[in-house]
Amino acid sequence: MATRICCPIPTYLASAVTSTTGCAQDVGQVQKFIFWRRDNNTTVASALTSTYWSTALTATGDTKAVVSPFCANIEVEPGEAREFGGGNETKDGIPIIKGSEATVMSGRFYQEDQDTIDTMKNWSCEKLDVIMINENNQFIYDDRGGSSFYGFPIESLNIKDLRIGGYTDADYNEFSMRYVPDWSDGLEISTATTFALGLVNS
């Protein structure tokens, strides 16, 4: 997490669990990404229509969205705590928590045309947000504490050169990106669509 400002202390602790009948939330298998420039957004209702994405994927300005190939072997490693102290430096040897490091997401693009990979490498020059699509054709997005549809801010997008699999293994390009601390606080999962995994750039 980023450093939380907890002063002044609120009158009472904010309620967290307010229902015992809520639905379980599970991201599932991430199979594709949509990238767009930082802080682009739309309404949830619009994002659930193919018409909206047809426009966004063919845009020629800052609102343009771009789609990744199918990905696999996704791993998410939440950031470790940023600590100070311990031992004799701090009271009772208990470290002071200053926040946490960025979360690292990594994965692979299997057997992808390297012209596509070359184009995607250029995206690393941009300040981007990312939306995930799971196996159920659902969007995983950030509502930023409200009701809009945003992507998650990322940094350090890196797509590696091709690893050749040879006779028994598939060729692949590894990739990684860093999600800023507290990235998942506004995470929401949309209702299922019939089109999300079929989205491509024109």
Backbone as JSON Lines, residues from 0, in Angstrom:
{"i":0,"aa":"M","n":[0.83,-1.19,0.0],"ca":[0.0,0.0,0.0],"c":[0.87,1.24,0.0]}
{"i":1,"aa":"A","n":[0.32,2.33,-0.51],"ca":[0.94,3.62,-0.31],"c":[0.74,4.01,1.15]}
{"i":2,"aa":"T","n":[1.49,4.98,1.61],"ca":[1.35,5.4,2.99],"c":[-0.07,5.92,3.24]}
{"i":3,"aa":"R","n":[-0.75,5.34,4.22],"ca":[-2.11,5.78,4.56],"c":[-2.03,6.94,5.54]}
{"i":4,"aa":"I","n":[-2.8,7.97,5.27],"ca":[-2.87,9.11,6.18],"c":[-4.01,8.84,7.15]}
{"i":5,"aa":"C","n":[-3.68,8.54,8.39],"ca":[-4.69,8.1,9.37],"c":[-4.9,9.13,10.48]}
{"i":6,"aa":"C","n":[-4.52,10.37,10.24],"ca":[-4.67,11.4,11.25],"c":[-5.42,12.59,10.63]}
{"i":7,"aa":"P","n":[-6.46,13.13,11.25],"ca":[-6.96,12.71,12.57],"c":[-7.67,11.37,12.52]}
{"i":8,"aa":"I","n":[-7.67,10.68,13.63],"ca":[-8.33,9.38,13.73],"c":[-9.84,9.59,13.65]}
{"i":9,"aa":"P","n":[-10.55,8.77,12.83],"ca":[-12.01,8.94,12.73],"c":[-12.71,8.64,14.05]}
{"i":10,"aa":"T","n":[-13.94,9.08,14.16],"ca":[-14.71,8.88,15.39],"c":[-14.88,7.4,15.71]}
{"i":11,"aa":"Y","n":[-15.05,6.6,14.67],"ca":[-15.21,5.15,14.88],"c":[-14.62,4.42,13.67]}
{"i":12,"aa":"L","n":[-14.37,3.13,13.82],"ca":[-13.83,2.32,12.74],"c":[-14.85,2.18,11.62]}
{"i":13,"aa":"A","n":[-14.41,2.35,10.39],"ca":[-15.32,2.2,9.24],"c":[-15.74,0.74,9.1]}
{"i":14,"aa":"S","n":[-17.02,0.53,8.8],"ca":[-17.53,-0.83,8.63],"c":[-16.98,-1.44,7.35]}
{"i":15,"aa":"A","n":[-16.64,-2.72,7.4],"ca":[-16.15,-3.43,6.22],"c":[-17.19,-4.44,5.74]}
{"i":16,"aa":"V","n":[-17.51,-5.41,6.58],"ca":[-18.5,-6.43,6.22],"c":[-19.88,-5.91,6.57]}
{"i":17,"aa":"T","n":[-20.7,-5.68,5.56],"ca":[-22.05,-5.14,5.8],"c":[-23.15,-6.09,5.35]}
{"i":18,"aa":"S","n":[-22.76,-7.28,4.86],"ca":[-23.75,-8.26,4.42],"c":[-23.14,-9.66,4.51]}
{"i":19,"aa":"T","n":[-23.95,-10.63,4.85],"ca":[-23.48,-12.01,4.88],"c":[-23.95,-12.79,3.66]}
{"i":20,"aa":"T","n":[-24.58,-12.1,2.73],"ca":[-25.13,-12.79,1.56],"c":[-24.52,-12.29,0.25]}
{"i":21,"aa":"G","n":[-23.41,-11.58,0.33],"ca":[-22.79,-11.07,-0.89],"c":[-22.2,-12.18,-1.74]}
{"i":22,"aa":"C","n":[-21.96,-11.87,-3.01],"ca":[-21.37,-12.85,-3.92],"c":[-19.86,-12.94,-3.72]}
{"i":23,"aa":"A","n":[-19.33,-14.14,-3.91],"ca":[-17.88,-14.31,-3.87],"c":[-17.27,-13.6,-5.08]}
{"i":24,"aa":"Q","n":[-16.09,-13.05,-4.9],"ca":[-15.4,-12.37,-5.99],"c":[-14.12,-13.13,-6.32]}
{"i":25,"aa":"D","n":[-13.94,-13.45,-7.6],"ca":[-12.75,-14.19,-8.02],"c":[-12.41,-13.79,-9.45]}
{"i":26,"aa":"V","n":[-11.2,-13.33,-9.67],"ca":[-10.79,-12.83,-10.98],"c":[-10.76,-13.94,-12.02]}
{"i":27,"aa":"G","n":[-10.32,-15.13,-11.63],"ca":[-10.22,-16.22,-12.59],"c":[-8.94,-16.14,-13.41]}
{"i":28,"aa":"Q","n":[-8.95,-16.75,-14.59],"ca":[-7.76,-16.78,-15.44],"c":[-7.75,-15.57,-16.38]}
{"i":29,"aa":"V","n":[-6.75,-14.74,-16.24],"ca":[-6.59,-13.59,-17.15],"c":[-6.09,-14.11,-18.49]}
{"i":30,"aa":"Q","n":[-6.81,-13.77,-19.57],"ca":[-6.45,-14.27,-20.9],"c":[-6.1,-13.17,-21.9]}
{"i":31,"aa":"K","n":[-6.49,-11.94,-21.62],"ca":[-6.19,-10.82,-22.52],"c":[-6.12,-9.54,-21.71]}
{"i":32,"aa":"F","n":[-5.48,-8.52,-22.32],"ca":[-5.42,-7.19,-21.73],"c":[-5.9,-6.15,-22.74]}
{"i":33,"aa":"I","n":[-6.49,-5.09,-22.22],"ca":[-6.75,-3.88,-23.0],"c":[-5.94,-2.77,-22.35]}
{"i":34,"aa":"F","n":[-5.17,-2.05,-23.16],"ca":[-4.39,-0.91,-22.67],"c":[-4.96,0.38,-23.26]}
{"i":35,"aa":"W","n":[-4.94,1.43,-22.46],"ca":[-5.2,2.77,-22.98],"c":[-4.42,3.77,-22.16]}
{"i":36,"aa":"R","n":[-4.37,5.01,-22.64],"ca":[-3.57,6.03,-21.97],"c":[-4.16,6.36,-20.6]}
{"i":37,"aa":"R","n":[-3.26,6.79,-19.7],"ca":[-3.59,7.02,-18.3],"c":[-4.84,7.87,-18.11]}
{"i":38,"aa":"D","n":[-5.71,7.36,-17.25],"ca":[-6.93,8.04,-16.8],"c":[-8.07,8.1,-17.82]}
{"i":39,"aa":"N","n":[-7.95,7.41,-18.97],"ca":[-9.13,7.23,-19.81],"c":[-10.19,6.5,-19.0]}
{"i":40,"aa":"N","n":[-11.44,6.75,-19.29],"ca":[-12.51,6.05,-18.56],"c":[-13.8,6.13,-19.36]}
{"i":41,"aa":"T","n":[-14.76,5.33,-18.94],"ca":[-16.09,5.35,-19.52],"c":[-17.07,4.91,-18.44]}
{"i":42,"aa":"T","n":[-18.31,4.72,-18.8],"ca":[-19.28,4.19,-17.85],"c":[-19.27,2.67,-17.94]}
{"i":43,"aa":"V","n":[-19.71,2.03,-16.89],"ca":[-19.78,0.57,-16.9],"c":[-20.77,0.1,-17.96]}
{"i":44,"aa":"A","n":[-21.88,0.8,-18.07],"ca":[-22.89,0.42,-19.07],"c":[-22.3,0.46,-20.48]}
{"i":45,"aa":"S","n":[-21.53,1.49,-20.79],"ca":[-20.9,1.58,-22.12],"c":[-19.89,0.47,-22.33]}
{"i":46,"aa":"A","n":[-19.08,0.2,-21.29],"ca":[-18.03,-0.8,-21.42],"c":[-18.59,-2.2,-21.68]}
{"i":47,"aa":"L","n":[-19.83,-2.42,-21.37],"ca":[-20.45,-3.74,-21.59],"c":[-21.09,-3.86,-22.95]}
{"i":48,"aa":"T","n":[-20.83,-2.9,-23.85],"ca":[-21.36,-2.96,-25.2],"c":[-20.22,-3.08,-26.2]}
{"i":49,"aa":"S","n":[-20.39,-3.88,-27.21],"ca":[-19.37,-4.03,-28.25],"c":[-19.23,-2.74,-29.06]}
{"i":50,"aa":"T","n":[-20.32,-1.96,-29.15],"ca":[-20.28,-0.7,-29.89],"c":[-19.23,0.25,-29.31]}
{"i":51,"aa":"Y","n":[-19.18,0.33,-27.99],"ca":[-18.2,1.21,-27.36],"c":[-16.78,0.81,-27.75]}
{"i":52,"aa":"W","n":[-16.49,-0.48,-27.68],"ca":[-15.12,-0.93,-27.96],"c":[-14.79,-0.82,-29.45]}
{"i":53,"aa":"S","n":[-15.78,-0.97,-30.31],"ca":[-15.54,-0.76,-31.74],"c":[-15.03,0.65,-31.99]}
{"i":54,"aa":"T","n":[-15.61,1.61,-31.27],"ca":[-15.18,3.0,-31.4],"c":[-13.8,3.21,-30.78]}
{"i":55,"aa":"A","n":[-13.59,2.68,-29.57],"ca":[-12.32,2.88,-28.86],"c":[-11.15,2.23,-29.58]}
{"i":56,"aa":"L","n":[-11.38,1.08,-30.18],"ca":[-10.3,0.35,-30.84],"c":[-9.92,0.93,-32.19]}
{"i":57,"aa":"T","n":[-10.79,1.78,-32.74],"ca":[-10.49,2.41,-34.03],"c":[-10.21,3.91,-33.89]}
{"i":58,"aa":"A","n":[-10.2,4.4,-32.65],"ca":[-9.95,5.83,-32.42],"c":[-8.55,6.22,-32.89]}
{"i":59,"aa":"T","n":[-8.36,7.5,-33.18],"ca":[-7.06,7.98,-33.65],"c":[-6.48,9.03,-32.72]}
{"i":60,"aa":"G","n":[-7.03,9.17,-31.52],"ca":[-6.53,10.13,-30.55],"c":[-6.24,9.48,-29.21]}
{"i":61,"aa":"D","n":[-6.27,10.28,-28.13],"ca":[-5.92,9.8,-26.8],"c":[-6.89,8.77,-26.25]}
{"i":62,"aa":"T","n":[-8.08,8.66,-26.83],"ca":[-9.07,7.7,-26.31],"c":[-8.89,6.3,-26.9]}
{"i":63,"aa":"K","n":[-7.92,6.13,-27.77],"ca":[-7.73,4.83,-28.43],"c":[-7.36,3.75,-27.41]}
{"i":64,"aa":"A","n":[-7.96,2.6,-27.56],"ca":[-7.62,1.41,-26.77],"c":[-6.92,0.4,-27.67]}
{"i":65,"aa":"V","n":[-6.02,-0.37,-27.1],"ca":[-5.32,-1.41,-27.85],"c":[-5.42,-2.73,-27.09]}
{"i":66,"aa":"V","n":[-5.5,-3.81,-27.83],"ca":[-5.73,-5.13,-27.25],"c":[-4.48,-5.99,-27.39]}
{"i":67,"aa":"S","n":[-4.17,-6.73,-26.37],"ca":[-3.04,-7.66,-26.42],"c":[-3.47,-8.97,-27.09]}
{"i":68,"aa":"P","n":[-2.49,-9.78,-27.52],"ca":[-2.83,-11.16,-27.91],"c":[-3.27,-11.95,-26.67]}
{"i":69,"aa":"F","n":[-3.74,-13.17,-26.9],"ca":[-4.02,-14.05,-25.77],"c":[-2.73,-14.29,-25.0]}
{"i":70,"aa":"C","n":[-2.84,-14.35,-23.68],"ca":[-1.68,-14.56,-22.83],"c":[-1.9,-15.78,-21.95]}
{"i":71,"aa":"A","n":[-0.82,-16.24,-21.34],"ca":[-0.9,-17.44,-20.5],"c":[0.16,-17.37,-19.41]}
{"i":72,"aa":"N","n":[0.08,-18.34,-18.5],"ca":[1.08,-18.46,-17.43],"c":[1.16,-17.17,-16.59]}
{"i":73,"aa":"I","n":[-0.01,-16.55,-16.35],"ca":[-0.04,-15.3,-15.6],"c":[0.28,-15.58,-14.13]}
{"i":74,"aa":"E","n":[1.2,-14.8,-13.6],"ca":[1.55,-14.87,-12.18],"c":[1.5,-13.45,-11.61]}
{"i":75,"aa":"V","n":[0.94,-13.34,-10.41],"ca":[0.81,-12.05,-9.75],"c":[1.51,-12.14,-8.4]}
{"i":76,"aa":"E","n":[2.49,-11.28,-8.2],"ca":[3.25,-11.27,-6.95],"c":[3.02,-9.94,-6.24]}
{"i":77,"aa":"P","n":[2.16,-9.92,-5.21],"ca":[1.92,-8.67,-4.49],"c":[3.2,-8.12,-3.87]}
{"i":78,"aa":"G","n":[3.29,-6.8,-3.82],"ca":[4.5,-6.16,-3.29],"c":[4.72,-6.45,-1.81]}
{"i":79,"aa":"E","n":[5.99,-6.59,-1.45],"ca":[6.34,-6.77,-0.04],"c":[6.2,-5.46,0.71]}
{"i":80,"aa":"A","n":[6.08,-5.56,2.02],"ca":[5.98,-4.38,2.86],"c":[7.28,-3.57,2.8]}
{"i":81,"aa":"R","n":[7.15,-2.26,2.8],"ca":[8.3,-1.37,2.95],"c":[8.43,-1.08,4.45]}
{"i":82,"aa":"E","n":[9.53,-1.57,5.03],"ca":[9.69,-1.5,6.48],"c":[10.92,-0.68,6.87]}
{"i":83,"aa":"F","n":[10.84,-0.09,8.06],"ca":[12.0,0.54,8.67],"c":[12.18,-0.04,10.06]}
{"i":84,"aa":"G","n":[13.42,-0.28,10.42],"ca":[13.73,-0.65,11.8],"c":[13.77,-2.13,12.04]}
{"i":85,"aa":"G","n":[13.5,-2.5,13.28],"ca":[13.71,-3.85,13.76],"c":[14.94,-3.87,14.65]}
{"i":86,"aa":"G","n":[15.04,-4.9,15.45],"ca":[16.18,-4.96,16.36],"c":[16.15,-3.79,17.32]}
{"i":87,"aa":"N","n":[17.32,-3.17,17.56],"ca":[17.42,-2.08,18.51],"c":[16.99,-0.74,17.92]}
{"i":88,"aa":"E","n":[16.74,-0.69,16.63],"ca":[16.4,0.59,15.98],"c":[15.02,1.1,16.36]}
{"i":89,"aa":"T","n":[14.09,0.19,16.62],"ca":[12.71,0.58,16.89],"c":[12.2,-0.11,18.15]}
{"i":90,"aa":"K","n":[11.18,0.45,18.76],"ca":[10.65,-0.05,20.03],"c":[10.25,-1.51,19.93]}
{"i":91,"aa":"D","n":[10.73,-2.28,20.89],"ca":[10.46,-3.73,20.98],"c":[10.93,-4.48,19.74]}
{"i":92,"aa":"G","n":[11.77,-3.84,18.92],"ca":[12.27,-4.49,17.71],"c":[11.22,-4.65,16.62]}
{"i":93,"aa":"I","n":[10.11,-3.92,16.76],"ca":[9.02,-4.05,15.79],"c":[9.21,-3.01,14.69]}
{"i":94,"aa":"P","n":[9.31,-3.44,13.43],"ca":[9.52,-2.49,12.35],"c":[8.32,-1.56,12.17]}
{"i":95,"aa":"I","n":[8.58,-0.4,11.59],"ca":[7.55,0.56,11.21],"c":[7.21,0.32,9.74]}
{"i":96,"aa":"I","n":[5.94,0.1,9.47],"ca":[5.51,-0.16,8.1],"c":[5.28,1.17,7.38]}
{"i":97,"aa":"K","n":[5.95,1.34,6.25],"ca":[5.86,2.59,5.49],"c":[4.98,2.46,4.25]}
{"i":98,"aa":"G","n":[4.49,1.27,3.98],"ca":[3.7,1.03,2.77],"c":[4.14,-0.29,2.16]}
{"i":99,"aa":"S","n":[3.97,-0.43,0.86],"ca":[4.39,-1.66,0.2],"c":[4.92,-1.36,-1.19]}
{"i":100,"aa":"E","n":[5.64,-2.33,-1.72],"ca":[6.2,-2.21,-3.06],"c":[5.1,-2.47,-4.1]}
{"i":101,"aa":"A","n":[5.42,-2.19,-5.35],"ca":[4.48,-2.45,-6.44],"c":[4.24,-3.95,-6.6]}
{"i":102,"aa":"T","n":[3.07,-4.3,-7.12],"ca":[2.75,-5.68,-7.47],"c":[3.26,-5.98,-8.87]}
{"i":103,"aa":"V","n":[3.91,-7.12,-9.04],"ca":[4.45,-7.52,-10.34],"c":[3.54,-8.58,-10.96]}
{"i":104,"aa":"M","n":[3.05,-8.31,-12.17],"ca":[2.32,-9.31,-12.94],"c":[3.19,-9.72,-14.11]}
{"i":105,"aa":"S","n":[3.31,-11.01,-14.32],"ca":[4.11,-11.51,-15.44],"c":[3.34,-12.61,-16.15]}
{"i":106,"aa":"G","n":[3.76,-12.91,-17.37],"ca":[3.12,-13.95,-18.15],"c":[3.86,-14.17,-19.46]}
{"i":107,"aa":"R","n":[3.19,-14.86,-20.38],"ca":[3.8,-15.19,-21.66],"c":[2.81,-15.01,-22.8]}
{"i":108,"aa":"F","n":[3.32,-14.59,-23.94],"ca":[2.59,-14.64,-25.2],"c":[3.19,-15.79,-26.0]}
{"i":109,"aa":"Y","n":[2.41,-16.83,-26.24],"ca":[2.91,-18.02,-26.95],"c":[2.73,-17.87,-28.46]}
{"i":110,"aa":"Q","n":[3.78,-18.22,-29.19],"ca":[3.74,-18.38,-30.65],"c":[3.12,-17.16,-31.33]}
{"i":111,"aa":"E","n":[3.52,-15.98,-30.89],"ca":[2.95,-14.76,-31.44],"c":[3.84,-14.21,-32.54]}
{"i":112,"aa":"D","n":[3.21,-13.64,-33.58],"ca":[3.94,-12.97,-34.64],"c":[4.81,-11.87,-34.03]}
{"i":113,"aa":"Q","n":[6.08,-11.84,-34.38],"ca":[7.0,-10.89,-33.76],"c":[6.77,-9.45,-34.23]}
{"i":114,"aa":"D","n":[6.05,-9.25,-35.32],"ca":[5.64,-7.89,-35.68],"c":[4.68,-7.33,-34.64]}
{"i":115,"aa":"T","n":[3.8,-8.19,-34.13],"ca":[2.89,-7.79,-33.06],"c":[3.66,-7.45,-31.8]}
{"i":116,"aa":"I","n":[4.63,-8.29,-31.46],"ca":[5.45,-8.05,-30.27],"c":[6.23,-6.75,-30.4]}
{"i":117,"aa":"D","n":[6.78,-6.5,-31.59],"ca":[7.53,-5.26,-31.82],"c":[6.66,-4.03,-31.58]}
{"i":118,"aa":"T","n":[5.43,-4.07,-32.07],"ca":[4.5,-2.95,-31.84],"c":[4.21,-2.78,-30.36]}
{"i":119,"aa":"M","n":[3.99,-3.88,-29.67],"ca":[3.67,-3.81,-28.24],"c":[4.83,-3.28,-27.41]}
{"i":120,"aa":"K","n":[6.05,-3.55,-27.82],"ca":[7.2,-3.03,-27.09],"c":[7.18,-1.51,-27.04]}
{"i":121,"aa":"N","n":[6.64,-0.88,-28.09],"ca":[6.56,0.59,-28.11],"c":[5.6,1.12,-27.04]}
{"i":122,"aa":"W","n":[4.67,0.3,-26.59],"ca":[3.74,0.75,-25.56],"c":[4.47,1.06,-24.25]}
{"i":123,"aa":"S","n":[5.65,0.51,-24.06],"ca":[6.4,0.73,-22.82],"c":[6.82,2.19,-22.66]}
{"i":124,"aa":"C","n":[6.75,2.97,-23.73],"ca":[7.09,4.4,-23.68],"c":[5.96,5.25,-23.12]}
{"i":125,"aa":"E","n":[4.79,4.66,-22.93],"ca":[3.58,5.4,-22.56],"c":[3.24,5.23,-21.08]}
{"i":126,"aa":"K","n":[2.49,6.19,-20.54],"ca":[1.85,6.03,-19.23],"c":[0.49,5.4,-19.49]}
{"i":127,"aa":"L","n":[0.33,4.15,-19.08],"ca":[-0.83,3.36,-19.46],"c":[-1.62,2.87,-18.26]}
{"i":128,"aa":"D","n":[-2.9,2.62,-18.5],"ca":[-3.75,1.84,-17.6],"c":[-4.12,0.56,-18.34]}
{"i":129,"aa":"V","n":[-4.41,-0.49,-17.57],"ca":[-4.73,-1.77,-18.18],"c":[-6.02,-2.34,-17.6]}
{"i":130,"aa":"I","n":[-6.8,-2.96,-18.47],"ca":[-8.02,-3.68,-18.11],"c":[-7.77,-5.13,-18.45]}
{"i":131,"aa":"M","n":[-8.16,-6.03,-17.57],"ca":[-7.98,-7.46,-17.82],"c":[-9.29,-8.09,-18.3]}
{"i":132,"aa":"I","n":[-9.17,-9.17,-19.06],"ca":[-10.32,-9.95,-19.5],"c":[-10.07,-11.4,-19.09]}
{"i":133,"aa":"N","n":[-11.04,-11.99,-18.4],"ca":[-10.85,-13.37,-17.95],"c":[-11.53,-14.38,-18.88]}
{"i":134,"aa":"E","n":[-11.46,-15.63,-18.48],"ca":[-11.98,-16.71,-19.34],"c":[-13.49,-16.68,-19.49]}
{"i":135,"aa":"N","n":[-14.16,-15.92,-18.64],"ca":[-15.62,-15.82,-18.69],"c":[-16.1,-14.61,-19.49]}
{"i":136,"aa":"N","n":[-15.19,-13.98,-20.26],"ca":[-15.54,-12.78,-21.02],"c":[-15.94,-11.63,-20.11]}
{"i":137,"aa":"Q","n":[-15.36,-11.59,-18.92],"ca":[-15.62,-10.5,-17.99],"c":[-14.45,-9.51,-18.0]}
{"i":138,"aa":"F","n":[-14.76,-8.24,-17.82],"ca":[-13.74,-7.22,-17.66],"c":[-13.39,-7.1,-16.18]}
{"i":139,"aa":"I","n":[-12.1,-7.01,-15.89],"ca":[-11.64,-6.71,-14.54],"c":[-11.11,-5.29,-14.61]}
{"i":140,"aa":"Y","n":[-11.77,-4.38,-13.91],"ca":[-11.5,-2.95,-14.06],"c":[-11.42,-2.28,-12.69]}
{"i":141,"aa":"D","n":[-11.11,-1.0,-12.7],"ca":[-10.96,-0.2,-11.5],"c":[-12.07,0.85,-11.46]}
{"i":142,"aa":"D","n":[-12.87,0.84,-10.39],"ca":[-13.92,1.87,-10.31],"c":[-13.46,3.1,-9.53]}
{"i":143,"aa":"R","n":[-12.23,3.04,-9.0],"ca":[-11.62,4.16,-8.27],"c":[-12.55,4.73,-7.2]}
{"i":144,"aa":"G","n":[-13.27,3.84,-6.57],"ca":[-14.14,4.24,-5.47],"c":[-15.45,4.86,-5.9]}
{"i":145,"aa":"G","n":[-15.73,4.87,-7.21],"ca":[-16.97,5.45,-7.7],"c":[-17.73,4.46,-8.55]}
{"i":146,"aa":"S","n":[-18.29,4.94,-9.65],"ca":[-19.11,4.07,-10.5],"c":[-18.63,4.06,-11.95]}
{"i":147,"aa":"S","n":[-17.44,4.65,-12.21],"ca":[-16.92,4.69,-13.57],"c":[-16.05,3.47,-13.85]}
{"i":148,"aa":"F","n":[-15.66,3.33,-15.1],"ca":[-14.9,2.18,-15.59],"c":[-13.52,2.7,-16.0]}
{"i":149,"aa":"Y","n":[-12.5,2.42,-15.19],"ca":[-11.12,2.79,-15.46],"c":[-10.27,1.54,-15.63]}
{"i":150,"aa":"G","n":[-9.06,1.72,-16.14],"ca":[-8.06,0.68,-16.08],"c":[-7.21,0.87,-14.83]}
{"i":151,"aa":"F","n":[-6.32,-0.11,-14.59],"ca":[-5.4,-0.04,-13.46],"c":[-4.1,0.62,-13.92]}
{"i":152,"aa":"P","n":[-3.59,1.63,-13.2],"ca":[-2.33,2.25,-13.6],"c":[-1.17,1.26,-13.49]}
{"i":153,"aa":"I","n":[-0.35,1.19,-14.53],"ca":[0.81,0.31,-14.52],"c":[2.07,1.11,-14.85]}
{"i":154,"aa":"E","n":[3.18,0.54,-14.49],"ca":[4.5,1.09,-14.8],"c":[5.39,-0.06,-15.27]}
{"i":155,"aa":"S","n":[6.47,0.31,-15.93],"ca":[7.55,-0.63,-16.28],"c":[7.06,-1.83,-17.09]}
{"i":156,"aa":"L","n":[6.21,-1.56,-18.09],"ca":[5.83,-2.63,-19.01],"c":[7.08,-3.11,-19.75]}
{"i":157,"aa":"N","n":[7.32,-4.4,-19.72],"ca":[8.5,-4.96,-20.37],"c":[8.12,-6.24,-21.1]}
{"i":158,"aa":"I","n":[8.43,-6.3,-22.39],"ca":[8.17,-7.5,-23.19],"c":[9.51,-7.99,-23.7]}
{"i":159,"aa":"K","n":[9.87,-9.2,-23.34],"ca":[11.19,-9.73,-23.68],"c":[11.23,-10.25,-25.11]}
{"i":160,"aa":"D","n":[12.46,-10.43,-25.59],"ca":[12.66,-11.03,-26.9],"c":[12.22,-12.49,-26.89]}
{"i":161,"aa":"L","n":[12.11,-13.03,-28.07],"ca":[11.57,-14.39,-28.25],"c":[12.45,-15.45,-27.61]}
{"i":162,"aa":"R","n":[11.8,-16.37,-26.9],"ca":[12.46,-17.59,-26.44],"c":[12.01,-18.7,-27.37]}
{"i":163,"aa":"I","n":[12.95,-19.34,-28.04],"ca":[12.63,-20.39,-29.02],"c":[12.52,-21.72,-28.29]}
{"i":164,"aa":"G","n":[11.39,-22.39,-28.5],"ca":[11.11,-23.61,-27.75],"c":[11.76,-24.87,-28.31]}
{"i":165,"aa":"G","n":[12.17,-24.82,-29.58],"ca":[12.81,-26.0,-30.16],"c":[11.81,-27.1,-30.5]}
{"i":166,"aa":"Y","n":[12.23,-28.31,-30.39],"ca":[11.46,-29.46,-30.87],"c":[10.26,-29.79,-29.99]}
{"i":167,"aa":"T","n":[10.38,-29.54,-28.67],"ca":[9.33,-30.01,-27.75],"c":[8.51,-28.89,-27.11]}
{"i":168,"aa":"D","n":[9.04,-27.67,-27.03],"ca":[8.35,-26.6,-26.34],"c":[7.91,-25.51,-27.33]}
{"i":169,"aa":"A","n":[6.89,-24.74,-26.94],"ca":[6.4,-23.65,-27.79],"c":[7.28,-22.41,-27.61]}
{"i":170,"aa":"D","n":[7.44,-21.65,-28.69],"ca":[8.11,-20.35,-28.6],"c":[7.24,-19.4,-27.77]}
{"i":171,"aa":"Y","n":[7.88,-18.48,-27.05],"ca":[7.1,-17.49,-26.32],"c":[7.93,-16.24,-26.02]}
{"i":172,"aa":"N","n":[7.2,-15.15,-25.79],"ca":[7.77,-13.9,-25.29],"c":[7.25,-13.68,-23.88]}
{"i":173,"aa":"E","n":[8.14,-13.58,-22.93],"ca":[7.73,-13.24,-21.57],"c":[7.46,-11.75,-21.46]}
{"i":174,"aa":"F","n":[6.53,-11.4,-20.57],"ca":[6.27,-9.98,-20.31],"c":[6.05,-9.77,-18.82]}
{"i":175,"aa":"S","n":[6.2,-8.53,-18.41],"ca":[5.89,-8.16,-17.02],"c":[5.47,-6.71,-16.97]}
{"i":176,"aa":"M","n":[4.75,-6.37,-15.93],"ca":[4.35,-4.99,-15.67],"c":[4.16,-4.84,-14.17]}
{"i":177,"aa":"R","n":[4.26,-3.62,-13.7],"ca":[4.1,-3.36,-12.27],"c":[2.84,-2.53,-12.03]}
{"i":178,"aa":"Y","n":[2.0,-3.05,-11.15],"ca":[0.8,-2.35,-10.73],"c":[1.15,-1.5,-9.51]}
{"i":179,"aa":"V","n":[0.73,-0.23,-9.52],"ca":[1.11,0.67,-8.43],"c":[0.5,0.19,-7.12]}
{"i":180,"aa":"P","n":[1.15,0.51,-5.98],"ca":[0.6,0.08,-4.69],"c":[-0.86,0.48,-4.52]}
{"i":181,"aa":"D","n":[-1.62,-0.39,-3.88],"ca":[-3.07,-0.23,-3.66],"c":[-3.87,-0.38,-4.95]}
{"i":182,"aa":"W","n":[-3.27,-0.98,-5.97],"ca":[-3.92,-1.07,-7.28],"c":[-5.26,-1.79,-7.22]}
{"i":183,"aa":"S","n":[-5.4,-2.76,-6.32],"ca":[-6.61,-3.59,-6.33],"c":[-7.72,-3.07,-5.42]}
{"i":184,"aa":"D","n":[-7.52,-1.92,-4.78],"ca":[-8.54,-1.41,-3.85],"c":[-9.87,-1.14,-4.55]}
{"i":185,"aa":"G","n":[-9.81,-0.71,-5.81],"ca":[-11.05,-0.42,-6.55],"c":[-11.4,-1.49,-7.56]}
{"i":186,"aa":"L","n":[-10.86,-2.7,-7.4],"ca":[-11.08,-3.76,-8.39],"c":[-12.54,-4.21,-8.41]}
{"i":187,"aa":"E","n":[-13.08,-4.27,-9.61],"ca":[-14.43,-4.77,-9.84],"c":[-14.4,-5.74,-11.02]}
{"i":188,"aa":"I","n":[-15.34,-6.67,-11.01],"ca":[-15.48,-7.65,-12.09],"c":[-16.85,-7.45,-12.72]}
{"i":189,"aa":"S","n":[-16.85,-7.22,-14.03],"ca":[-18.11,-6.94,-14.72],"c":[-18.94,-8.21,-14.87]}
{"i":190,"aa":"T","n":[-20.19,-8.04,-15.28],"ca":[-20.97,-9.18,-15.71],"c":[-20.35,-9.75,-16.98]}
{"i":191,"aa":"A","n":[-20.67,-10.97,-17.3],"ca":[-20.1,-11.62,-18.47],"c":[-20.62,-10.99,-19.76]}
{"i":192,"aa":"T","n":[-19.74,-10.88,-20.74],"ca":[-20.13,-10.41,-22.07],"c":[-20.05,-11.58,-23.05]}
{"i":193,"aa":"T","n":[-20.39,-11.32,-24.28],"ca":[-20.26,-12.35,-25.32],"c":[-19.14,-12.01,-26.29]}
{"i":194,"aa":"F","n":[-18.42,-10.89,-26.03],"ca":[-17.51,-10.38,-27.06],"c":[-16.11,-10.04,-26.58]}
{"i":195,"aa":"A","n":[-15.88,-9.92,-25.27],"ca":[-14.64,-9.31,-24.78],"c":[-13.38,-10.02,-25.29]}
{"i":196,"aa":"L","n":[-13.36,-11.34,-25.24],"ca":[-12.16,-12.07,-25.67],"c":[-11.96,-12.04,-27.18]}
{"i":197,"aa":"G","n":[-12.98,-11.65,-27.91],"ca":[-12.88,-11.56,-29.36],"c":[-12.44,-10.19,-29.87]}
{"i":198,"aa":"L","n":[-12.19,-9.25,-28.97],"ca":[-11.82,-7.9,-29.38],"c":[-10.43,-7.9,-30.02]}
{"i":199,"aa":"V","n":[-10.29,-7.19,-31.14],"ca":[-9.01,-7.02,-31.82],"c":[-8.94,-5.59,-32.35]}
{"i":200,"aa":"N","n":[-7.73,-5.13,-32.59],"ca":[-7.55,-3.82,-33.21],"c":[-7.74,-3.94,-34.71]}
{"i":201,"aa":"S","n":[-8.29,-2.89,-35.32],"ca":[-8.47,-2.9,-36.77],"c":[-7.21,-2.41,-37.44]}
